[in-house]
Amino acid sequence: MSDAERVYVLQQFARPAVRLAFLKRVYSIVAVQLLATAGIIGVIRSQPALFMALVRNVGQGLFFLPLLPVFLLSMLEKERTSGSALAYFLLAIFTVFEGLAVGAVSFRYPLALVIRAAVATAAGAGGLSAYALTTRRDFTVFGGLLSSAMMGLFVLGLMQFFMGGNLIHSLHAGLGTLVFCAYLVFNTQMMMGGNKKRQLRPNEHILGAVQIYTDIMGIFMQVLASMARSERD
């Protein structure tokens, strides 16, 4: 972002009406995404044959499918920032793919455990979002640190996949929860103005929704894994 554009963004977000409208658009989209995801999880749990078909026909590729629409959205800046029909279509496809991936993972856990993890995630995400929106501390300065932490989480994930082990599993779940919680605060502050080091543009509501939704899903999956591990122990 150039200096001139940064000044423009600061001026726009300094207007309460612009800031409030932006936040409403982002969280309205996220709410629809979460409802759609819950519906997809419910369908998968009520139709075991669908789950088996997903695993049989897509396999591990199911977890990489959400990356495709996100990549396209990142490339199509004009469509994304203008809120075109194509951008919303890609957003919908991303939500469906992410819902299928989350549904496939959560299928192997008891429903009661999934509900508890969802409630804990909602409470935690709500508290973190409220904190990010009210604190004067700028957490967007920690972008580099969060990127490094995410890389460490990726390495732990590979180790868990190839080596397994209780210690690696616990480390991955614990670090994953912290990283996605930190990213939720980071991405929330990018949307609220206030002269933050990093900020989204006022027309990047689709990107903001993708970021917040991804953070919440990440927290949910890590909390679910941690709860499942605690019950087994």
Contacts in CASP RR format, 6 or more apart in sequence:
PFRMAT RR
TARGET T0000
AUTHOR 0000-0000-0000
METHOD contacts of the structure
MODEL  1
MSDAERVYVLQQFARPAVRLAFLKRVYSIVAVQLLATAGIIGVIRSQPAL
FMALVRNVGQGLFFLPLLPVFLLSMLEKERTSGSALAYFLLAIFTVFEGL
AVGAVSFRYPLALVIRAAVATAAGAGGLSAYALTTRRDFTVFGGLLSSAM
MGLFVLGLMQFFMGGNLIHSLHAGLGTLVFCAYLVFNTQMMMGGNKKRQL
RPNEHILGAVQIYTDIMGIFMQVLASMARSERD
1 9 0 8 1.000
1 199 0 8 1.000
5 201 0 8 1.000
6 199 0 8 1.000
9 193 0 8 1.000
9 199 0 8 1.000
9 200 0 8 1.000
9 201 0 8 1.000
9 202 0 8 1.000
10 193 0 8 1.000
10 194 0 8 1.000
10 195 0 8 1.000
10 199 0 8 1.000
12 18 0 8 1.000
12 202 0 8 1.000
13 19 0 8 1.000
13 22 0 8 1.000
13 192 0 8 1.000
13 193 0 8 1.000
13 194 0 8 1.000
13 199 0 8 1.000
13 202 0 8 1.000
14 193 0 8 1.000
14 194 0 8 1.000
18 202 0 8 1.000
19 192 0 8 1.000
19 193 0 8 1.000
22 191 0 8 1.000
22 202 0 8 1.000
22 205 0 8 1.000
23 191 0 8 1.000
23 192 0 8 1.000
25 205 0 8 1.000
25 209 0 8 1.000
26 191 0 8 1.000
26 205 0 8 1.000
26 208 0 8 1.000
26 209 0 8 1.000
26 212 0 8 1.000
27 209 0 8 1.000
27 212 0 8 1.000
29 91 0 8 1.000
29 205 0 8 1.000
29 206 0 8 1.000
29 209 0 8 1.000
29 213 0 8 1.000
30 209 0 8 1.000
30 212 0 8 1.000
30 213 0 8 1.000
30 216 0 8 1.000
33 95 0 8 1.000
33 209 0 8 1.000
33 213 0 8 1.000
34 213 0 8 1.000
34 216 0 8 1.000
36 95 0 8 1.000
36 96 0 8 1.000
36 99 0 8 1.000
37 95 0 8 1.000
37 98 0 8 1.000
37 99 0 8 1.000
37 102 0 8 1.000
37 217 0 8 1.000
38 118 0 8 1.000
40 96 0 8 1.000
40 99 0 8 1.000
40 100 0 8 1.000
40 102 0 8 1.000
40 103 0 8 1.000
41 99 0 8 1.000
41 102 0 8 1.000
41 103 0 8 1.000
41 106 0 8 1.000
41 114 0 8 1.000
42 103 0 8 1.000
43 50 0 8 1.000
44 50 0 8 1.000
44 51 0 8 1.000
44 54 0 8 1.000
44 100 0 8 1.000
44 103 0 8 1.000
44 104 0 8 1.000
44 107 0 8 1.000
45 103 0 8 1.000
45 106 0 8 1.000
45 107 0 8 1.000
45 111 0 8 1.000
48 107 0 8 1.000
51 103 0 8 1.000
51 104 0 8 1.000
51 107 0 8 1.000
54 62 0 8 1.000
54 100 0 8 1.000
54 104 0 8 1.000
55 62 0 8 1.000
55 104 0 8 1.000
58 65 0 8 1.000
62 97 0 8 1.000
62 100 0 8 1.000
62 101 0 8 1.000
62 104 0 8 1.000
63 101 0 8 1.000
65 97 0 8 1.000
65 100 0 8 1.000
65 101 0 8 1.000
66 94 0 8 1.000
66 97 0 8 1.000
66 98 0 8 1.000
66 101 0 8 1.000
68 97 0 8 1.000
69 90 0 8 1.000
69 91 0 8 1.000
69 93 0 8 1.000
69 94 0 8 1.000
69 97 0 8 1.000
70 94 0 8 1.000
70 210 0 8 1.000
72 90 0 8 1.000
73 80 0 8 1.000
73 87 0 8 1.000
73 90 0 8 1.000
73 91 0 8 1.000
73 94 0 8 1.000
73 206 0 8 1.000
73 207 0 8 1.000
73 210 0 8 1.000
74 80 0 8 1.000
76 86 0 8 1.000
76 87 0 8 1.000
76 90 0 8 1.000
78 84 0 8 1.000
79 86 0 8 1.000
79 87 0 8 1.000
80 87 0 8 1.000
80 204 0 8 1.000
80 206 0 8 1.000
80 207 0 8 1.000
81 201 0 8 1.000
81 203 0 8 1.000
81 204 0 8 1.000
81 206 0 8 1.000
82 203 0 8 1.000
83 203 0 8 1.000
83 205 0 8 1.000
83 206 0 8 1.000
87 206 0 8 1.000
88 206 0 8 1.000
91 206 0 8 1.000
91 209 0 8 1.000
91 210 0 8 1.000
94 210 0 8 1.000
95 213 0 8 1.000
98 213 0 8 1.000
98 214 0 8 1.000
98 217 0 8 1.000
99 217 0 8 1.000
102 217 0 8 1.000
102 220 0 8 1.000
102 221 0 8 1.000
105 221 0 8 1.000
105 224 0 8 1.000
106 114 0 8 1.000
106 224 0 8 1.000
109 224 0 8 1.000
109 228 0 8 1.000
113 224 0 8 1.000
113 227 0 8 1.000
113 228 0 8 1.000
113 231 0 8 1.000
114 224 0 8 1.000
116 227 0 8 1.000
117 220 0 8 1.000
117 223 0 8 1.000
117 224 0 8 1.000
117 227 0 8 1.000
118 220 0 8 1.000
120 223 0 8 1.000
120 227 0 8 1.000
121 216 0 8 1.000
121 219 0 8 1.000
121 220 0 8 1.000
121 223 0 8 1.000
124 181 0 8 1.000
124 219 0 8 1.000
125 184 0 8 1.000
125 215 0 8 1.000
125 216 0 8 1.000
125 219 0 8 1.000
128 181 0 8 1.000
128 184 0 8 1.000
128 185 0 8 1.000
128 188 0 8 1.000
129 184 0 8 1.000
129 185 0 8 1.000
129 188 0 8 1.000
131 185 0 8 1.000
132 139 0 8 1.000
132 184 0 8 1.000
132 185 0 8 1.000
132 188 0 8 1.000
132 189 0 8 1.000
132 192 0 8 1.000
133 188 0 8 1.000
133 189 0 8 1.000
133 192 0 8 1.000
138 189 0 8 1.000
138 196 0 8 1.000
138 197 0 8 1.000
139 182 0 8 1.000
139 185 0 8 1.000
139 186 0 8 1.000
139 189 0 8 1.000
140 186 0 8 1.000
140 189 0 8 1.000
140 190 0 8 1.000
140 196 0 8 1.000
140 197 0 8 1.000
140 198 0 8 1.000
140 199 0 8 1.000
141 197 0 8 1.000
141 198 0 8 1.000
142 182 0 8 1.000
142 186 0 8 1.000
143 186 0 8 1.000
143 198 0 8 1.000
146 179 0 8 1.000
146 182 0 8 1.000
146 183 0 8 1.000
146 186 0 8 1.000
149 175 0 8 1.000
149 178 0 8 1.000
149 179 0 8 1.000
149 182 0 8 1.000
150 179 0 8 1.000
150 183 0 8 1.000
152 175 0 8 1.000
153 172 0 8 1.000
153 175 0 8 1.000
153 176 0 8 1.000
153 179 0 8 1.000
156 168 0 8 1.000
156 171 0 8 1.000
156 172 0 8 1.000
156 175 0 8 1.000
157 168 0 8 1.000
157 172 0 8 1.000
159 168 0 8 1.000
159 172 0 8 1.000
160 168 0 8 1.000
160 169 0 8 1.000
160 172 0 8 1.000
166 229 0 8 1.000
169 225 0 8 1.000
169 229 0 8 1.000
170 229 0 8 1.000
172 225 0 8 1.000
173 222 0 8 1.000
173 225 0 8 1.000
173 226 0 8 1.000
173 229 0 8 1.000
174 222 0 8 1.000
174 226 0 8 1.000
176 218 0 8 1.000
176 222 0 8 1.000
177 219 0 8 1.000
177 222 0 8 1.000
177 223 0 8 1.000
177 226 0 8 1.000
180 215 0 8 1.000
180 218 0 8 1.000
180 219 0 8 1.000
180 222 0 8 1.000
181 219 0 8 1.000
183 211 0 8 1.000
183 215 0 8 1.000
184 212 0 8 1.000
184 215 0 8 1.000
184 216 0 8 1.000
184 219 0 8 1.000
187 208 0 8 1.000
187 211 0 8 1.000
187 212 0 8 1.000
187 215 0 8 1.000
188 212 0 8 1.000
189 196 0 8 1.000
190 196 0 8 1.000
190 198 0 8 1.000
190 199 0 8 1.000
190 200 0 8 1.000
190 208 0 8 1.000
190 211 0 8 1.000
191 199 0 8 1.000
191 200 0 8 1.000
191 208 0 8 1.000
193 199 0 8 1.000
200 207 0 8 1.000
200 208 0 8 1.000
END
